[in-house]
Amino acid sequence: MLVLSGQVGMRPDGTVPDDNAEQFAAALENVLGNLEEAGMGVEDLVKLTLYLTDPVEPEARRAILAERLGTHAPCMTLVYVAGLASPALKVEIDAWASASVERETRAG
């Protein structure tokens, strides 16, 4: 099991996009990168909690999710918050993932 918190809309080079949708995409990429480092994939995502200070248009949010998650649909909660750790940050994601028993059996 992998539990991630504090995955914000900051790119690996330390820049933070001004656009909410770009921050959402960057935060989701950070989640996926951590999954990969743990030997997991998008199919192992169980739950996402999205914290937004400003709305990301639903169409843009759905497109970003579809592009990065494909047809996988983990449970998801969207929460609007007054602020995050820095005023520049507009998006934060918490994620829960669980490696499938089938994968563990094959690997072990």
C-alpha positions, -999 to +999 in steps of 0.1 A: +000+000+000+012+035-008-002+067+007+008+100-007+000+135+005+011+170-005+014+164-042+012+199-054+012+216-088+049+221-089+069+208-119+101+188-113+122+219-122+105+238-093+083+261-114+047+265-105+023+272-134-001+301-130-029+282-147-051+260-124-055+233-150-017+232-156-011+229-118-037+201-117-018+183-145+015+188-127+002+175-094-013+144-111+021+138-128+037+140-094+013+113-081+020+091-111+058+096-107+056+084-071+036+054-081+062+045-107+090+049-081+071+025-059+067-001-087+031+006-091+010+019-119-022+039-125-042+008-121-032+006-085-047+040-076-076+035-052-085+070-040-076+106-049-085+136-029-082+169-049-078+201-030-083+232-051-082+269-041-099+279-073-120+258-097-105+239-126-131+238-153-149+203-152-142+197-189-104+204-184-103+184-152-120+154-169-096+157-200-065+157-178-077+127-158-086+108-189-053+116-205-033+104-175-055+077-160-071+063-191-102+043-183-091+037-147-115+055-123-104+055-086-127+070-060-123+107-060-132+136-036-129+172-046-125+198-018-123+236-022-100+251+004-091+287+013-054+282+008-025+258+006+011+259+019+020+288-005-002+314-022+013+303-056-001+268-051-037+262-062-038+224-064-028+196-040-036+159-044-036+131-018-036+096-032-040+060-019-027+031-040-027-006-034-006-031-054-028-059-067-025-093-052-020-108-087+010-085-093+025-093-059+021-131-066+038-128-100+066-107-087+072-127-056 
